Amino acid sequence: MREPVRRAFPPAIALLLLLAACGGGKPEGPAKGTAVPDVPAHGDAIVEGSIGDVSGFLSAVTSDSASHAAAGYVFNGLVRYDKDLKLEGVLAGSWEIPPDGRKITFHLRKDVKWQDGVPFTSADVMFTYRRMIDPNTPTAYGDAFKQVKRASAPDPFTFVAEYARPFAPALESWGMDILPKHLLEKYPDISKSPLNKKPVGTGPYRFVEWRAGEKVVFDANPGYFEGKPYISRVITRIIPDQATMFLELKSGGVDTMDLTPPQYARQTGTAEFRKSFNRYKYTASAFTYLGFRLSHPFFSDKRVRQAIACAADKKALVDGVLLGLGQEATGPYKPGTWAWNPNVVKYPHDPARAKALLAEAGWKRKDNGGTLVKDGRPFEFTVLTNAGNEARAKTAAILQQNLSEVGIRMRIRTVEWAAFINQFIDKRDFEAVILGWSISPDPDQYVIWHSSMTGPKELNFVGFANPEVDKLLEEGRSTFDPEKRKKAYFRIQEILAEEQPYVFLFVPDALPVVQSRFHGIRPALAGISYNFNKWYVPKALQKYRIEP
Amino acid sequence: MLLYIVRRLLWAVPILVGISLISFLMIHMAPGGPISVGTDLNPKATAETRARLEAYYGLDQPLYVQYGRWLGRMATLDFGDSFSPDGRSVAEKIRERIPITLTINVLSMGLIFLVAIPIGIYSAVRQGSLFDRVSTVFVFTGFSIPTFWLALLLMILFGVKLGWLPISGIGSLEYHSLGTMGKIADRARHLLLPVLLTGFTGLAGMSRYMRSNMLEVIRQDYVASARAKGLPEGTVVFRHAMRNALLPVITILGLSVPDLLGGSVIFETIFAIPGMGQLFYQGVMSRDYPLIMGILTIGAFLTLLGNLLADVGYALADPRIRPG
């Protein structure tokens, strides 16, 4: 359900909307616990609901959010994203990068022990790096580590990674979970090791049990180097159905889950519900867009794309699709983060301007009303989206109505996910698509916008090519200087706003709900789970007694 | 008879191979593959990563090589390892799911027989009566009602409003610290709704079979002669008519054998039951080829076995159709 908790590594797997609990928001609901002394206390358990089962605990070889969240309890990386989505040290107390940016020197914490008591050293980091580039490791995240030209561990608490050229996203890649060398070195394939089923890490929680398809249980790690977490036990219950999970929440079988917009807006507003639960609302790290195949004769003209942006009623989309629980998108970055440029050209809903732009581009009405025509061809196209995603289906329906008002006929076709990707996206066999991306905290979006990334299976599938953006993307990833990076990404957003290779539609809100006995939740840009170890239940309110 | 069974069993081998070949081709023809889940639209995965993963799972080999390898392993009853990241063996994954699915299916099938057979008999004997009409409406309600909807309503009533029954799952959080009786009671409370619902939705077929068989039999001459002898109606119905009407039930029982291990995706999803249905569904969604093939092969085997059992059982019960 939630994004990995205390971890930096964001598997930027797209399209899982309403997954991420992130953003800047304020807690909502009445003040709690007036009668109870509100002091942090150890004890109690939290029961989380998760739609999917864990598929393994070594996050290097898994790719689903449930597994990454589970691994986040047990393992740490060298770095992680803090509450403001900036990188901070975890296993690495600090790091240095010389001005040329070709080398990262990590100074490791000296007070860290594996959960079996063995001290953590740079040999573990070296081991993890080697396994990430080993062909026997079935990982989808090896590429960042292959950029390392030379890795060395000059002493037990120093680790150095050298790069052929400066590569800013490299720092983030060291948020990868560090693996225990002493427990894994005898397994050539880490995915087949017992640790993938019974993990031992350095993290705040120790693994207790995993019942496939049923639940995963973790207990607080008393020796955790950042202090023992207050909540003594974490139980993740696997409940594949959203409606069932919501009933479990109401009956006390689950303490926290992510709500859907209808649940948030219509089923949880009662005083009775608000007494037992605190709802939170943040900007999620994701956006939904309408993307064009830019080589298509209709969409190669910038004015047409701008016209569609004007015709799209984004406010109606936020209200209709998200029940108002989200905001209009202006570009591919998360509002409020350092790389987000708030001052780009916007396209308010303006059918008159859309018509004018279309007329300028040569699209004329043949007779009174009806579809626009240019060179004898009516403006008709098909938008594709994946079946089973209700939000996207509604988005398509509203856009269809918006576009018909300016004389464009848009047909909607939904296709099963795997077929959608393999038959249409990969083969570039589409006119327009409605899709979403999750937004990774590092602003490097080279693979999505660079003109070299249009090959088979590559992700610039709309075929966007802009020499200035290419240059800025290269600049942005090859410097660690935040000011230089910010400048590059701000300019990229200006160009994307002008060019509209996608019509950026909306950014949804993440809507987690937590049982009100849990205190210490401090919402921030990164969501609520970044300080999970500091959540607590005052002694008088504790529900479960956990035997140590 | 023995020869007949041996011949049928030998025939099953080529049929199984044929089924597995068709299944294998079908799942490989479906768009996407095992590595799509991790690499499709993943900005961190390059072509090199994809090639590496394909080689890791042996997907870079031609299809006939992949099928040959699978068949070779199957010859030694080795289902192989799942493509899921935990890499556990398919046999282990299936084994841990069987008990719960089998329990629910045996219980609900028992319930269906227990309720449907009397309903069928009684509505046949009193054809056109009020009971006949009411029970017809009842069983067809069960047959046609959207089960996920009914399940949610019952969960709201018994779980949220009344608080009598747990909503989902197969055990409480403290299940493993309970005593034996406590465990049984806890499991029973969790399985009550799923079993009742599965039973309710399955009543229609069985009770209709029973009713029409009974109607058929009750018009036979030997039933008339039993009545003519002056036997009490109870003896006529239960001793003379029902026995013969039950014969086709043997066939249905035999054909139900594969269903014993086939979980319902809808029920298991809505009640959060970690059974075979969910396992298969997840396997299909993640294109976990060894797992899909394993479950399909078991299903095919059980279907063939069920057919054989039905034929043999029928022959034992009815001398008229014994093989020569």
Chai-1 contact restraints between the chains, C-beta under 6 A:
chainA,res_idxA,chainB,res_idxB,connection_type,confidence,min_distance_angstrom,max_distance_angstrom,comment,restraint_id
A,A12,B,P43,contact,1.0,0.0,6.0,A-B,restraint_1
A,I13,B,N42,contact,1.0,0.0,6.0,A-B,restraint_2
A,A14,B,L41,contact,1.0,0.0,6.0,A-B,restraint_3
A,S55,B,S84,contact,1.0,0.0,6.0,A-B,restraint_4
A,S55,B,P85,contact,1.0,0.0,6.0,A-B,restraint_5
A,S55,B,D86,contact,1.0,0.0,6.0,A-B,restraint_6
A,G56,B,P85,contact,1.0,0.0,6.0,A-B,restraint_7
A,G56,B,D86,contact,1.0,0.0,6.0,A-B,restraint_8
A,V61,B,P85,contact,1.0,0.0,6.0,A-B,restraint_9
A,T62,B,P85,contact,1.0,0.0,6.0,A-B,restraint_10
A,S63,B,G38,contact,1.0,0.0,6.0,A-B,restraint_11
A,P135,B,R52,contact,1.0,0.0,6.0,A-B,restraint_12
A,P138,B,L53,contact,1.0,0.0,6.0,A-B,restraint_13
A,P138,B,Y56,contact,1.0,0.0,6.0,A-B,restraint_14
A,A140,B,G38,contact,1.0,0.0,6.0,A-B,restraint_15
A,A140,B,T39,contact,1.0,0.0,6.0,A-B,restraint_16
A,A140,B,N42,contact,1.0,0.0,6.0,A-B,restraint_17
A,A140,B,A45,contact,1.0,0.0,6.0,A-B,restraint_18
A,A140,B,T49,contact,1.0,0.0,6.0,A-B,restraint_19
A,Y141,B,K44,contact,1.0,0.0,6.0,A-B,restraint_20
A,G142,B,T49,contact,1.0,0.0,6.0,A-B,restraint_21
A,D143,B,T46,contact,1.0,0.0,6.0,A-B,restraint_22
A,D143,B,T49,contact,1.0,0.0,6.0,A-B,restraint_23
A,S191,B,P85,contact,1.0,0.0,6.0,A-B,restraint_24
A,S191,B,G87,contact,1.0,0.0,6.0,A-B,restraint_25
A,K192,B,G87,contact,1.0,0.0,6.0,A-B,restraint_26
A,N196,B,D86,contact,1.0,0.0,6.0,A-B,restraint_27
A,A212,B,E96,contact,1.0,0.0,6.0,A-B,restraint_28
A,G213,B,P274,contact,1.0,0.0,6.0,A-B,restraint_29
A,G213,B,Q278,contact,1.0,0.0,6.0,A-B,restraint_30
A,E214,B,P274,contact,1.0,0.0,6.0,A-B,restraint_31
A,I239,B,S168,contact,1.0,0.0,6.0,A-B,restraint_32
A,I239,B,A272,contact,1.0,0.0,6.0,A-B,restraint_33
A,P240,B,T269,contact,1.0,0.0,6.0,A-B,restraint_34
A,D241,B,T269,contact,1.0,0.0,6.0,A-B,restraint_35
A,D241,B,I270,contact,1.0,0.0,6.0,A-B,restraint_36
A,A243,B,L152,contact,1.0,0.0,6.0,A-B,restraint_37
A,T244,B,S168,contact,1.0,0.0,6.0,A-B,restraint_38
A,T244,B,I270,contact,1.0,0.0,6.0,A-B,restraint_39
A,L247,B,M155,contact,1.0,0.0,6.0,A-B,restraint_40
A,L247,B,V160,contact,1.0,0.0,6.0,A-B,restraint_41
A,L247,B,I167,contact,1.0,0.0,6.0,A-B,restraint_42
A,E248,B,I167,contact,1.0,0.0,6.0,A-B,restraint_43
A,K250,B,V160,contact,1.0,0.0,6.0,A-B,restraint_44
A,S251,B,G159,contact,1.0,0.0,6.0,A-B,restraint_45
A,S251,B,V160,contact,1.0,0.0,6.0,A-B,restraint_46
A,S251,B,I167,contact,1.0,0.0,6.0,A-B,restraint_47
A,G253,B,I167,contact,1.0,0.0,6.0,A-B,restraint_48
A,A418,B,P31,contact,1.0,0.0,6.0,A-B,restraint_49
A,A418,B,G32,contact,1.0,0.0,6.0,A-B,restraint_50
A,A419,B,P31,contact,1.0,0.0,6.0,A-B,restraint_51
A,I421,B,D40,contact,1.0,0.0,6.0,A-B,restraint_52
A,N422,B,P31,contact,1.0,0.0,6.0,A-B,restraint_53
A,N422,B,G32,contact,1.0,0.0,6.0,A-B,restraint_54
A,Q423,B,P31,contact,1.0,0.0,6.0,A-B,restraint_55
A,V447,B,P43,contact,1.0,0.0,6.0,A-B,restraint_56
